């Protein structure tokens, strides 16, 4: 086995390999997947000299620990967290040289949910449908990290960035999601539509890579029954029978039968990836373009 690889020592609660995802396969029932916080993943790749499409590790809440078999430049971003090499604190948000055999420990997020770990050369697992992303819904891509896993690394593409710390936005105290109404807003009562855009919700602990679930006011339907299954897009706000909105994220199903009351603007979705349970959520209506 190649020495240009890393061994997983502590996989964390949920650590997956992610890149830009696999768009263009929804007609086959395959979600896009990819890093939930795309700007954070792109930044750590840039810090280590990788192209934007290189695969990184996406951790959830409590980080992970790995041991590279060869010296490699690493950067950690996204949710702020402590980072250590062989027990010594090193910079978060900056390129760090990790010697062969040293333990890189990405700690628990102090705010936000998902941290991103880039390695010079990228994670070089075998691509599936053009992407190395783990898709939790379809099961495509590599499995979430296990304690005995070894991940190959690619060849370094370019020099790492020369910065002390790269500025990154912090997780929002209140999640503001701009939404375009429809296509099934006519399935809800006028009072439900007012409630949806004027009342606050909170991020539910049941949220995951498939969707951000909310707790809060119930949205009453005007029409009973269910729709025939229809296509679902990234950011669709679906309302299941419990009446509480669900915002579809990267691993969302490509079809669904519950009505979609609105669609979240794409630039607002990375913040949803970092919203912890209990974070207030407001849906702000905007005009259709």
Secondary structure, DSSP 8 states (H G I E B T S, - for coil): --SSEEEEEE--SS-EEESS--TT-GGGT------SSHHHHHHHHHHTT--TT--EEE--SS-EEEEESS-EEEEEEES-EEEEETTEEE-SSS-EEE-TT-EEEEEEESSSS-EEEEETT-B----BTTB----TTT--SS-S--TT-EEEB----S-----S--------SEEEEEEEE-SSGGGB-HHHHHHHHHS-EEE-TT--SSEEEEES----BSS-S----EE--TTEEEE-TT--EEEE-TT--SEESS-EEEEE-GGGHHHHHT--TT-EEEEEEE---
